[in-house]
C-alpha cells in the first residue's frame, strides 16, 4: 500500500513539473505566433527567386540567407 502512495506522490510531482514548464512557455511567448508558420509553408516553395522581391513584406522569409 505504501508503494501506491509513493507512486501517486511521484506522479503528482512529475505532473506539477510539466504544468510549471507549460506555464513558463506561455509566459515567455512560445505560443504567440500561431498563424504565420502555416502561411509561410504555403508560399515559401511556390515563389521563385525573382517573385520574392515583388511580394508584400508579410510573405518574405525572415531569414536573409533563404533567398
N, C-alpha and C positions, 0 to 999 in steps of 0.2 A: 504494500500500500504506500509506503514511503517513496518508492521509486516513481509511482504515478504522480505524486505531489511534486517531486523533483523535476520530472519531465514537463509538467504543466508550468511550473515556475520558469524553467529554462525556455519553453516555447513563448511564454509571455515576454520574457526578456528579449528574445530574438524579434518578436513582432514589434515591440517598442522601438528597437533599433531601426527596423525598416520604416516605421512611422516617422521617426526623427529624420531619417535620411530623405524621405519623401517631402516632409515639411521644409527641410533645408533646401532641397532642389526647387521647390515652388518659390521660396523666399528669394533665392538668388536668380530667378528668372529663367530657369531651364525650359519652362513650358510656355514662354511668352509668344514665340513666333510659330504658329501652327498653320499658317496659310502659305507663306512664300515657298517652303520646300516642295509642296505639291505643285505649285505653279511653275517653279523652276524646272522640275522634272519634265513638264510638258513642253517647254520652249527651248531648253538648252540644246537638245540634239537636232531640232528642226532647223535652226538658224545656221547658215554657213558664215564664214569669216567676214564677208562683205556686208551681210544683212545685219550683223550685230551692231555695227556702228550707226545704223539708221533706226534702231529700235528705241523706244522710250527707256528711260533710266531704270524703271522697275523690272525690265526683262533682262537687263545686262547682268552678267555674272559679277559677283562681288570680288572674285579672285582675278587680279590683273594678269596672271600667268595662264589663265584658262583660255584666253582669246588669242 
